[in-house]
Structures are given as C-alpha cells and as structure tokens.
Amino acid sequence: MMKKLYAFVVLYLSFLGGVFAQTLQSPAEFLGYPLGSQYTYHYRVADYVKYVAQASKNVKLQSYGTTNEGRPLMVAVVGSEENLARLEEVRQHNLYLAGLSNGPATLSNAPAIVWLSYNVHGNEPSSSEAAMQTLYDLVNPANTRTRPWLKNTVVVIDPCLNPDGRDRYVNFYNQVRGAQPDPNASSREHIEPWPGGRVNHYYFDLNRDWAWQTQKEVQGRAGLYNQWLPQVHVDFHEQSYNNPYYFAPAAEPFHKDITPWQREFQTTIGKNNAKYFDQNGWLYFTKEVFDLLYPSYGDTYPLYNGSIGMTYEQGGGPGGGLAIITRSGDTLTLADRIAHHHSNGLSTVEAVSNNTQKVLDEFKKYFDNGRTNPPGTYKTYIIKNENADKLALLAQLLDRNLIKYGYGVNRTVNGYNYFNGKTESYTVSPNDMVINAYQPKAVLLNVLLEPKTFIADSNTYDITAWSLPYAYGLKAYALTESVKPATTSLNVASNNTTNTQNGRAYAYVANWQSVQDVKFLAALLQKGIKVRYSSGAFEAGSKKFNAGSLILTRASNHITNFDQVVNDLAASLGRKLTPLTTGFADKGADLGSSAVGFIAKPRVMLVSGEGVSANDMGEVWHYFEQQIGYPVSVVRYQDLSRIKLSDYDVAIFPDGRYSNFPLERLQTWISEGGKLIAMGGAVGQFADKKGFALKSKDDDKDGKPNKKTPDLKAYDGRDRDAIRYNVPGAIYKVYLDNTHPLGYGYPSYYYTLKLGDDIYDYLDNSGVNVGVLKKDSYVSGFVGQKAKEKLSSGLLFGVQSMGRGSLVYLTDDPLFRSFWENGKLLFGNAVFMSN
C-alpha cells in the first residue's frame, strides 16, 4: 500500500512539475508588459533570469561578482538536462581540448559552448531585453525548434555586462519620456546627458578592457570566460539608428593570426543570420566598419583565445528611445531592435548546433597549433627585471589571461631589443621573466607582445599599437629561438628593511620608480606623515637613491610610534625602506639641504561634466580612488565660476572640448600658487594665449597659408585621403628630462601612445620642455604620412612656471584606458612632485 502511495505522490509531483514547466512565464508575462513597450531596469532583468533558473531544469545560474554600484553580475548556463548534469565535466573537457586541463580526455557527445554577451555599453539597451526573450525561447518546453539545439550546445547567456551604465541610461529615459514615445530625433528623450550610459561607474568603456581587465566587471567576467573558453562568442551592440543591422563576417583589417577557419565560420554563421533577416525583409550589412585588430574587444579577445568572436550591431543606441524616425523616413522601434537581436541570437546557436563536431575539432586544432607551432616570428620573450613593481604587474596581467611564464635560463641569448630596435646578445639574469611561445595561449601571447603589429589595412577602428613592454616600460628581448624558463617562481628577497638599532632611525628612504610608490606616498600623506623628496640622485648608508626618492625624517614628524607607523605602512604596500642613522649624504645633497623638497598634501580638484571626455575623466577618477587611494573632489565644469578655487591646490582638466574656458580666472589662481594639469585637448586651451608660453606648432616653415591649388580627388577616396592625417594609436619614444620632477623615476626616455597629431613648439625660458619628440621617435603602429611629418619634433610634456604656481602640459594621455601602466608614475609626478 505504501509503495503504491509513494508511486502516486512521485507521479503527481512529476505531473505538477510538467505543468509548471509547460507554463513557464515569458518575459512579458513575468514583467507585466510586452518587451519593447518600455525599458526594463536591470534588477528586473536579473529577477527574470533568476526566475527562469529556478523554474527550468535546463538552466543553471552562476554569479561572477558585483559592479561598483553593487548590482549583480551573472550568467545563465543553458543546456539539456543531460549536459547540465555533467556540466563540470563538459567545462573540464573543453579546457582539455585547449590544453589547459588534464581531463576528461574524452567525453561522448560533447557539446560546443556558445557564449552570448549583452549590453556591454549601457546605452545600447535593446540587447538585454532580447537576452530575456532568447533565454525563454531556448528553455521553453513548448519550443520544438530550439530543444534539439541544447543536445549539441551549452549556451552561456550574460544578460547585461554593464548594469551600472544600463541603469544610468534607463533611469534617464524613463524619467523624460512622455505618455507616448516621441519619434522626433530632436526631442529630449533621444539626447541623453553627460556622461551617458555607455560607460561603467568610472566611465570606462568595458568593451575595450577584455585583455587588460582593469575594471571590476571585466575582471569577474573575463575570469569566468577563461574558465570555459567557448567555441563561439557574440557581443551584442547598437550603432547609429540610421544604420541597418550589422553582423559578421567582419571588415578588414583582420589580424594575421586569425585563422582561415575563424574567418570561414564567421561567414557560415553570417549566412544563417541572413537567412532569417531575408525572410523578414530586414536590412543588414556585413564586411564593413568593424575590423578585427585591437585585442581587447568582445570579438577580438575571444578570437585570440580560439573562439569565433563576433560583434552584432543593431541600429538604435542612445538616440533610439522607444521609437525614432530614421533618415529614410521609417520609424524604428525598440520592439524592432529586440526582434533583430533575438533572431540572431537563436540563429547563431542553431548554426553551431548544426556544426558541433567540426567546431570542436577546429577548436582543438587551434590550441594544438599554439603548443606545437606558435604564430609569429618570435618564439621566446625575455623581460628584464629592472623594476620589480612593473614586472609584478605584468605577471598579474599574464596570470589573468592564463599565459604561462617563468624566470631565468642562466645563458646568453640573441634577440630583438624593443627599446633600440636592434638584434643583440643579452645575458639573462635569474630573475628575468621568460615567456615561451609554445603554449596553449600562444596566439594571444603573440598579439600582446609582438613588437610591431602587422596592419593589412590602415583604415582601422581603434589603436594600432599596444605591445606590453612599451606599455609597462620594461626592457625586453624577442627571440626567434625557443627558450624555456628555468623555474616558474621568482626569487624575491624580503621587500622591507627596518632599522634594528632601538627601532629608531634618523630617516627612512624609499626609491621612486612606479605607481606603487605613488600609492605609498598617498598613504603617508593620508596618515599625516610629512614627506620630503630628493631633487637629485644621492648616496647614503652605502646605498644609491634616485631623484624623487621619498625621505621620511624624524624631524617634523612628531607623531607617536613614528617608526612603527612608517614601517607597517611600507610593509602593507610592499615598499622597501632604507633606514638612515644620519642626515649626512655620502654623495649628493644632505637630507637637510634646500635641494631636498617638501611634498605638501595637495587638495585635488578633477573637472567633469559637459565638454569633458567622460573616458579620460574616468581614468583620472579611477586612478585616485581605486589605484592610489587618494581623495579627489569631482566638480562640474559648468560650476567653475562659483567654485572657490583657493580651496584647491591642484586642478586637473582632462581631455575635452571646452567652451567659454575661464583663462583669466585660472591664470590668477595659478599665479597665486595653484597647479593646473591640462591633459589632451585641454592643453590646446592655453596655446597661443596671452600670458601662456605654449605655442602651436606651425607646419609651414614661413608661417603663411598654403595657397597652392589642391589636387582634385575622387569623392569615394575621401576616407583614404583623410588617413594621411590620422594617428589611431601609435607608439612613440619620448626623450625625457628625468632631472625635472615630472620625469622622476624614469630613464631618459618614455614610450607614449599617441592618439592624434597634437604637438607644440618648445617652451621658452618660462617653462621646461620635459618630454619631446625627435625625428627618430616613431616606434610602432599606423601614422598617416602628414601626421608623421608633423610629429618629427616638438613638445609633448612640459611645465610652465607662472607666479607662485605652475601649469603642467600633458599632451598625450599617460593613463590611457588604465592599461598604459608606465604612464601612471608620470601622472603621479604631475600631481605630487612637479611644482
């Protein structure tokens, strides 16, 4: 009897589960409104994904962190019940195919992994709406079309990569829309305010951070991505509302390491997408605009990691609203945009399902080739250990990307010297980093470290140079031979030295050579420690110290437990302190000399708002808050007229297009002791202005306009002609005066990433030309002919004295996307050192 009752209960519960599954709520039913009728706040998107994960046996939810504003980051892993039951085996098998796991070696009927990423740009919001519908259609038991696909694929859906940016946009739009959407493009609902929803909390473009992983969201996402390494990855975007839909195959230039198979299968998926667009009469285009070169996009990063990486671009974006009249006179609705993304999401899964075994075979072949026949000329990279901080930061980046490395080989090698462009011999030291190219991540390694990127087509979408030795300021050699490291661990001595003589010292000295030292200085100032610095190199206590070295004297620091506070702080930040028992220097200035400067704790103002580049302002904001931990007051540019400037010691103007620039007021403030740091486009506000030494660089020798009749050029060649003046991102060697505080901690050179042809004439006697270009400064990346001629000489970094204050000119961005590590000390010098 009990057995019959038990069987009945099981049968009844099974029946209820079946009924529940059959009545899985669609997004419209769950949200209470049809998709496309309004924008969905992120928390409701997350609620729906959680609901489906609880209600369906075909979904597992996985969290990968939270945003800076505390919103959840998650993926929904979708598959058949059989595949979800063995999900960890599926993941490990996939890594085994890539050579990054020991097993299982074989897995019968292994599925391909498809990863769909939505809404990386917050103000391209239709894709998160489409993500909900795509998730529903993949797991809806009544959907006979999609059910077979889940036997052959595991689909990872990330419904929103940038929740903070999305909600910034959605909050804006929902607050300004009327009872009915206004399709007129000039209405306020189509014009979002600064900084826009595209970027994250710190105004970073998360679609340019995949490889560098400087942002919290990307660190979590890329960490999870590298635990799976899918065969196919799609990044869903939006573009101008006047454009039809774009999907792969992509445009030239393709990086040379992208394989024929990756190109071929992009086309296979593209044709499958086109089939459904053709059936519905939807317009689309391929093979234009969106190239595959820069390694930190949501399409290129997966490509360099063995995937078929693709960008899908729907017309709409922040100007789309709920409905907008396009240039052709048609009305594009949010519902239209959702339908297009939804169609391509399902079509992509279908194409992979129909080619699963081929996809898996080619995926394995990709990584097998990396281990046995890595691409590129160079098979080993030696990174000199001249700066332990920068080397450690590079190691951290390689770890995040699963690139293997080691240290030391105890031999002499011949290799290409990145910093002088010559092939020469070099004796490897035990603590030099050695990166052998024969490894699973060989392609990504080659892309990130190759000295010069081959560019098949100069009409590219982003920067064309990024080689890590230049970005980190680390001397390196590229070898054509394969050399394996002697060990995987670095022999690191204790990084902190304390005085053992009664625990007291006359002074402590710390060298100045990286952004970690800037962080230490910031912490000291926050603790109320008075800090001095050396204006030149000196020797004391049988040790050498460079210009800019921090000097912490007992004199003036009348605080309890001075020695313990200083040493504990140094230990917590991994700083090496040298205790001195005397202020008498063996060489150079004594510690009480006027040549030893004092660092006052600066009150810093950062300008934001309309006219300011949100990306560049965000880099500075992130630098202070997340990297060095120093307070900064963010003010709006439009409020400058009412701000009491004397409340601040340092004012930072990021790149931007400023109108009604308050030159006279700022000039007075500087003269009274203020320091203004102008970056990028802000530098131009001071050029050729009365009272300022900065002068524009004149291309014409006689200074007269060129009256020669221009050559007649074909209209269809206008883009190519404009390239002659273009600098999309190229590396230049800057000749640096490292005796000036702006150059402290550097050798006599610095490698900059130029993003335009901005350059100025040398400063006169009222200023110092700290960083200049010369004829041989070009290193790598595309530079148009006319731009290259202009960049043959001139000023990039300089400091002008003005009364009791100073004006720091940073024509190039030393904090670019926060991945240009070597510039972070330069910016720290501008804030704390340069007076």
N, C-alpha and C positions, 0 to 999 in steps of 0.2 A: 504493500500500500504506500509506504513512504517513498519507495523508488518511483512509483507512478506519480506521486505528488511532486517529487523533485523534478522529474522529467517535464511535468506540466509547467512548473514555475520557470524552468530554463527555456521551454518553448515560448511561454508568454513573454518573458523578458526579451527573448530574441525578436519576437513579433513587435514589441514596443520599440526596440532599437531600430528595427527595419522601418517602422512607421516614422520614427524621429528622423532617420537618415533620409527617407523619401521626402520629408517636409523641411529639409534644410533651408533656412531663410536666405533669400537673395539679398544683396546689398540694399536694394530698395525697400524690401520688407523689414530688414533689420533697422535701417536708418530712419525709415518713415517718410522718405521722399525719393523720387526717381533720380538715379545718377544723372548728373548734368543739369539738374534744376537749381542746384546751389553747390557751393564748395563745402567740403567736409573738413571739419577740424581734425587735426592729427589724432587727438585722443579717441575720436570716434572711428577713425581708420584702424587704430590699434585695437579698439574694442571689437570691431568686426573680425579682424584676423584672429584674435583670441577666441571669439565665439566659434568660428569655423574649426579651429584646432580642437576645441572641446567637443564639438558636435560630430566631427568626422573621424573615421578610422584611417583616413588617408592623409592626415596632416599631423606633423609634429612641430611644435613651436620652440624656437631657440633664441634666447636673448644674447646680445653681444655688447651690452653696455647702455649708457645713457648719454644724452647730449649735455652741453654746458649748461643748458637751462633745465635739465632734469627730465627731459622727455625720453621715453623708452626707445631703444633700437632693437629690432628683432627681425628674424626671418621665419617664414613658414616653409617647412620642408614637406613637399607633396610627393606621394608615390603610391604604388599599390600596397595593399596590406602585407603582401609577401616581402616587398622591398623595405617597407618601414620596419618590419620585424627583424630584419638583418641590416639595419641602416649603418651601424658601426662597421660591419664587415664590408658593406658597399663603399664606405668612405675610405677605409684602410686599403681596400683593393685598388681604389682609384689612385691613392698615393703610391701604391706598389707599382702601378703602371708608369708613374712618373719617376720611379726610382727613389722615392722619399719615405718608403715604409718597407718593412720586412715581410709583410703579408696581409691577407692571404694571397698566395701566389696565383691561385686560380679561384674563380667564383663563377659558377654556372649561371648563364643568362644574366650576366652583369649589366646593369642599366647604364646609360650615359647620363651625365649630370648637366642640366641646363639651369643657369642662374639668371634670373630676371631682376634687374635693379631699377627702381622707380624713384623719380623726384629728387635727384641729387642737387638740382637747382630748385630752390623752394618756390620761385615764382614761375615755374613751368609745371603747374599743378595738376594738369589733366591726368598725368600718369598714375598718381596714387589712387585716383578714382578708378582708373582702368585696372589697377592691380587688384582691387576688391572683386571686380567682375570676373577677371581672369582666374583668380583663386576659386571663386564659386563654380565657374564652369568646369574647372579641372576636377573638382571633387563631388560635384552634383551627381548623385547616383542615377538620375534620370537622363543624364547626358551621354548618350551612346556613342557620340563622336569622340569624346575625349578619353573615355575609360580605357580603351586599348593602349593609349599612349603611355599610361602610367606603368605598364608592364615593362616597357623598354627604357623609360627615363625616370630619373628623380629630378623634380623641379624645385629649385630654391627661389622663393619669392621674397624679396626685400621691398616692402610696400612704400617705404619712404626713407631715403638715405639722409635727408636733411630736414628733420622735423622742426627745428627752430626757424629755419628760413621759410618753410612752408607755412607755418602758423603766422609768421610776420606778414606774409602776403595775404593769407586767408582772412586774418583779422582786419587788415586794411580793406580788402574788397567787401567783406560782409558789412562793414561799418558805413561804407559810402554808397552802396548800391541802392537803387530805388525799388519800388514795389515791382517794377518790371525792368529787366535789363535794358540799358540804353546802348544800342549798337553803334552810335556815333563815336568815332575814334577820339574826338576831342573832348568827350565828357570825362569827368574826373575819375570815374571808375576804371578807366583804361590807362591812367597815369599814376603809377604808384610813387610814393615819396621816397626820398633818400633814407637808408641805403638800399632799399629794395629787398625782396625776399630771396634773391638768387643765392646769397651767401649765408654762411652759418653765423653763430653768435659773434665770433670775432671777425666776421666779414671776409672769410676765406672762401675761395672757390673750391669746393670739395672735389670737383671733377678734375682738378689739376694737382691733386695731392696723393693719388694712388700709390706711387712709388716712394714718395718722400715721407708720407704718413706723419705729418707734423700736427695734425688735428685729432682731437679725441675721437670723433666719429669715425675717421678713416682708420685710426689705429685698431679700433674694435672690428670694423668691417673687413679690412684687409687681413687682419689676424685670422678671422673666421674663414675668409676666402681661401687663404693659404692652407687651411686645414682640409679643404675639399679639392681645390684646383679643378673646377668644372671644365667640361669639354667645350661648352658654349656659354658665352656671357653677352647679354644685351643690356645696354644702358639707354633708358627711355628719357628723351628730352623734348623740348619745344623750341621753335625758332620764330622768326617774324610771322605774324598772322597772314601776311600776303604770300607766303611761300606754301606750296603744296607739301605733301609728306615726303620725307627723305628716308630711305633705308639702304642697306648695303646691296651691292659692293661699293666700297669706299672710293675716294678720289686719290689721285697721286698727290704728293709723294708717299709711297709705301716705303717703310724702312726695308733695307735689303735683306734683313734677317727674317722677314715674314715669308713663310713657305708657300710654294705653289698650292699645296693642299688648303692652307688657310684662305688663300685667295679664291680657290675653286669652290669651297663650301660656303663662303660668303655669297657667291653667285647662286649656288643651289638654294640657299635659304631665301635670297632676294627674289628669285623667280617664284618660289612658293608664296611669298608675301604678295607678289604682283598678281598672282592668280586670283586671289580674293579681292584685291583692290580693283582688278579689271571687272570682276563680276558685279561689283557695286558701283562702278563708274567713278571711282575716287581717283583724283590726280596724285601723281607721285613722281619722284625723280631719283636717280642713283648716280654714282661715279662723279659727284661734284662736291666741291667746297670742303667736305670733312675728310681730311687726309689721315694717314696713319704713320706718324713720325714721333712726335713728342711722347715720351714713355709713361706719362703719369695720368693719362686719361682712362676712362672706364671702358674704352675699346682697345687702346694700345697696350695697357698694362696686362690685361688678360691674354692678348696676342703674344706678348713676350713671355707669357707663362703657359704656353701650349694650348690656349683656348682659341676658339673662333670668337673674337671680340668684335662687337658691332655697336654702332650708335644708331638709334632710331629717332628722327626729329619730326615732330608734328608741328604744323603751323599753329600759332596761338601765343603762348608765353604770357608775360605780364600784361601785355596790351589786349589779350584776347577776351578777358572778362567772361561773362556768360554768353555773350553774343556780340559780334562785331562785323561791320560791313567792310569787306576787303576791297582792294584796288579794283578787282574785276566786277564789283557790284554785288557779289554774293554775300550772304550772311553766314559766317562761320560760328557755330555754337559750341558750347562746352560738350554737349552730347555728341556732336560730330567728332570732336577731338578724342573723346573717350572711346568711341566706336573704332576709330582707326588704330589706336594703340592696342585695344583689346584684340582686334583681328590679327595684328602682327605678333602679339604675344602667343596666341594659340597657334598661329601658323608656324612659328619658329619651333615650338615643341613638336608639332606634327612632323616637320622636316627632319628633326633629329631622330624622332621615333622611327621614321622610315629608313634611316641610315645608321642605326645604332652601332652595328658591328664595325662598319667602316670608320665611323667617328672614333671608336675606342682604339682600333688598330692604328690609325694615324696619330692619335694622341700618344700612344706608347712609342711610336716611331720617333716622334718629335723629341721626347726626352732621352730615348736611346741614342739618338744622334748627338745630343748635347754631351752625353757622357763619353762617347767614342770619337766624335768628330765635331768639336765645338766650332761655331762660326767665327769669322773674323781672322785678321792677320795674327793677332797676339794670343798666346796660349797661357801666359802667366803674367800677373801684375804684382809688382813689389811696391809697397807703400812704406816710405821711410818713417821711422818712429822718431821724428824730431819734435813732435808736440803730442804728448800723451793724451791730452784732453780731446783734441780733434780726432786722433786715431780711435779713441774710445767711442766718440760719436759716430764715426764711420762704421765701426764694428756693430754698433746698435742698429744702424740702418741695414746693414747686410743681414743681421740676425732676423730682423723683421721680414725680410724678403727671402729667407731660407737660402741665402747664398753662403756657401761654405768657404772658410778661410782658415789660415793657421799662421805660424810665426817661424822665422828663421830657417836658413838652409846651410849656413856656415860655408859659403863659397862665393866666388866672384862670377858675375853674370854679365852678359851684354844685352842692353835693352835701350829702347827709345825713352829719352829723358823728356817728360812732359814739359818741363819748365824752360828748356833751351832748344827743344826740337831736334836734338842730335842723338845719334846712336852711340853709346859709350859703355865702358865697363864700370861695374859697380860691385863692391863687396858687401854682401848682405849681412846685416848685423842680427844677432839672436832675437831681438825684439821688433824687427821689421815685420810688417804684415805681408804674407804671401798668399795670393789668391790664384789657385789653379783653375783653368777654364774647363777642365774635363770633369764636369759635374752636371746634375740634372738642370740646374738653373743657368746653364751656360749662355743661353740667348740673352736673358735679362742682364746677366753679368756683362756681356759684351756691349750691350746697348748703353749701360750706365757708365762703363769705364773706357770705352774706345776714345782715343784722344780727339779724333775728328769724325764727326758724323757725316756719312755719305748722304748727299741730298740730291735725289734724282730730279726734283722739280722745286725750284726756289719759291714758287707761289704757295707757301705753306701757311697753316692756320695758327701756329704757335712758335715758340722759341726753337732754335735750330742747334743749340749747343747747351750741354749740361754736364759734361764729363766731371765725375766726382772729385778727382784730385784737384781740379781748379776750384770747384765749389767749396771744398773743405780746406784749401790752402795747404795741401800735403804733397811734398815732393814724391814723385812716383816714376817707375820704370815699367814699360810694357815690353815683354819678351816674346820672341817668336817661338822659343822652345818651351817645352812643358817641364816645369819645376814644381815639385811637391813640397809643402811645408814640412819642417822637421817636427813640429808639435802643434797641437790645437790650442795650447794655453800660453798666455803671456806671462813672462816672469816679471811680476810687479813688486818692487820693494815697498816698504811702508811709506805711504804718501804724506805722512805728517811727522814733523820733528818738533820736539818740545825741549825746553831748557830744563836740565836736571839740577841746576845749581839753585837749590832752595825754591824751585818752581818760579823764579823771578828772572826777568830779562830786562835789559835797558830798553830794547825794542825788538819787534818781530818784523821780518821782511818776507813778502810773498812776491814772486815774479808775476809779471803781467803779460799773458800770452794767449788768452782765449776768453770766450764768453763766460766760462765757468768762473774766471777771475772777476768779471763784471758782476756776476751773481754774488760772489763773496763780498765784494765792495758794497753792493746794495744791502746785504745783510748786516755788515758792520755799521753802516750809516743808520740803518733801522734800529740797531741796538744802542745808538748814541755814542759809538766809538769814533773818536776823531782820527782821521786818516790823512796821512801825507803821502806824497809820491816823489820819486826821483825824476828829475828832468833830464838826466843823462845816465849812462851806464856807470856803475861803480863796483868796487870790490870791498868786502868787509867780512871778517870772520873766515878768511880763506875761501870765500865763495864769490861768484860773479852774479851781478844782478843787472837786468836790462833797464832801459829807460821806461818809466811808467810803473816800476815796481812799487807795490804798496808798502808803506812804512808805518808801523803802529808803535808809537813811542809811549813809554810810561808817562812822560811829561805830557801834561794837558789831559790825560785820560785818568781822571781821579774817580774811578768807579771801583766798587767793591769787587774783589776777585777778578781783577783785570786779566791776569794770566789765564785763569780758567775759562773765562768768557771767550777770550780770543781763541784759545786752543780748541775748545769744544766746538766753536762755530767753524773753525777751519776743518776739524775732523769730520763734522757732519756734511761738509761740502767737498770733501776730498782734496783740500788745499794743503800744500806743503809750506810750512812756516819755518824760517830760519831764525833762531833767537840770537841776538847780539848782546854782548856784555858791555859794549862801549859804543859811543856815537862817533868814534874816530874811524874814518874810512881808510883802508889800505891804498886804494886808488879812487880818484873821483871826489865828489863833494862829501863833506861830513854831514851827518844827519841833522845838524843844526844850521846848516848853510842856507842862504837865501835861494840857492839853486834847488832846494827841496820845497816843492809846492804843497799847498794845503787844499784838500778837497772838502768844500763846504757841501752840506746836504742840500741838494737842489730841490726846489719846488717846481714840478714839471707840468706844463700845460700842453695838451695834444688837441689840435684843431680838427674838428669833424664837421659834417653837415653838407648841405648843397654846395656843389662845386668841388668838393674834396673827393679824391678817388677812395671809394669805400675799401677796396682791396688793400691799398697802400696804407691807409689809416689803420686798418685792422691788423696789419703786420706789426705796426708800432705798438698798438694796444696789447696784442698778444705777447710781444717781446717783454713789455713791462710786467704784465700780470702773470703770465704763465712761464716765462723763461728766467727772468732775473728777480721777480718778486719785489718790485719797487712801485710805490704808489704813483699814479699819474691822474691828473684831472682832465677828463674829456669835456671839451667845451664846443659849442656850436659856432661856426664861423659867423653866422648872422648875429651872434650876440657879442662879438668882439667890441663893438662900440660902447657897450655898457659894462664890460668886464674891467675890473681894476687890475691892470697889467702888473702893477708893482707887487701884487700878491704872488707873482711867479718869478722864478729865476731863469727858467728855460721855457721857450715856446717852440713847439715843433709843428711845422706846416708840411704835411705830406704832399705828394704829387696831386695835382688837380688843376682845374680850370677856374681860377678865382676871378670874380668880378668885384669892382669897387674896392680894390686892395688898399688897406689903410696904411700907406707907406709912411706918411709923416708921423703918425702916432707911433708906429713901430720903431721908426728911426729914433724918436725921442726916448722911448723905453730902452732901446739898446744902448744908447749913449749914456743912460743913467745906470748901466750895469747889467742889463739883460743879455741873454744869449738866445739868438734865434737860429734854429736849424731848418734850413729850406731844403726840400727833397724834390727831385724830379722837376715837374712842371712849375712848382713853386719857385724854383731858382730863377726862372725867367721873369718873375715879377720884379726882380731887382736889377736886371740887366739894363744898361744904358739909362739909368735913372740918376737924377742929381743927388749927390751925396753918397753914391754907392760905386765901388771900384769895378764891379763886374761889367764886362763889355761883351756884346755879341760877337761871334766870330764871323768875319766878312769873307765870303767865298771869292769875291772878285778882288784881285790884287790892287786895282786902282780905286776900289770902293764905289765905282759907278755902275749903274744898272746895265745889264747886257741888252743892247738894242738890236742884236742880230736876229734876223727873221728866223723863227723856229722851223725845224723840219716838219713837213706835213706827215702825219702818222695815221695809219688806219684806225678807225674807231674801235674795231674789235681787238686791237692790240693795246688798248689803253691800260689794262691791268698789268700787262707785262712791262710797259714803259714805266709805270709807277714803281715797279720793283727796284729800279735803279736807285731810288732814294730810300729804300726800305732797309730797316735793321730789325728783323723779327725776334732777335735774341741771339747775340753772338758774344764770344769771349774775347776780351782784350786784356793785354798786360798793361797795368798802370805803373808808371815809375813813381815811387812813393818816397817822400821825405820823412823818414822814420825818426828824425830828431825833433819833429814837431809833435805835440801831444795828440793830434789827430791820427798820427801814424805810429804811435807807441805800440809795441808788441809785435810789429811786423818786420820782415826783412825790407830791403829797399824796393820791393815791388809788391803788387797786389793784383789779383785777377778779378776783373769785374765782368758782369753780364750786362752788355749794352742792349737796350730795348728801343733805341732811337738814335738819331744822329745829333742829339743835343751835345754841344761842347762850346766852350767860351774862350775868349782871349785870356792870356795870362794876367793875373792881378798885378797892379803896380805896387809901389813901396808901402801902401797902406794895408796890404794883405800878404798872405803866404800861399804860394802855389804848392799844395801838399801832394796832390795826385794829378799827374799829367800823362797825356798820350804822346807817343813819338811815332816816327814812320814805321817802325818795326813792331808796333803794339798789337796788331791783329793776330789772333791765335786760331780761332775756330768758329764755325757757324757761317750762315749766309749774311753777307753785307752787300747791298747794291753798289754799283760802280760809283755813282755820285756820292753816296754816303761814305764810302771808303775813302774817297779823296778828301772829304771834309774832316774825317776822323784821323787824319795823318798827324795832327799835332793840336795841342790846346789843353785847357783846364777842365778836369772833372771834379776834383775835390779841392776846396780851398777855404781859407778863413780870413775874414776881413775884420780888422780892429776898428771900433767906432766908439769914441769916447772911452767910457769905462767898461763897455761891453763888446760883444763880437757877433759876427754873422757867419755861420758855417754853411758852406755851399756843398751839397751832396747831389751832384747832377745825376748820378746813377743810384739805383736803389740797393743799398747793401743788405737789405732784409728780404730780398725778392722771394716771395712765397714761403719764406722761412726755411727754405732748403739750402739757400746760399750761405752755409754755415760760416764761411770765412769772413763774411761782412759784418757779423754780429759784434765782433770786438771793435771794428771801425765805428759802428754806431754807438757803442758804449763809450768810446773815446770822445765822440762828439758831445755826448750828454754830460759825462763826468770829468773828462780830462781837459778838453780843448777850451781854453779861456783867452 
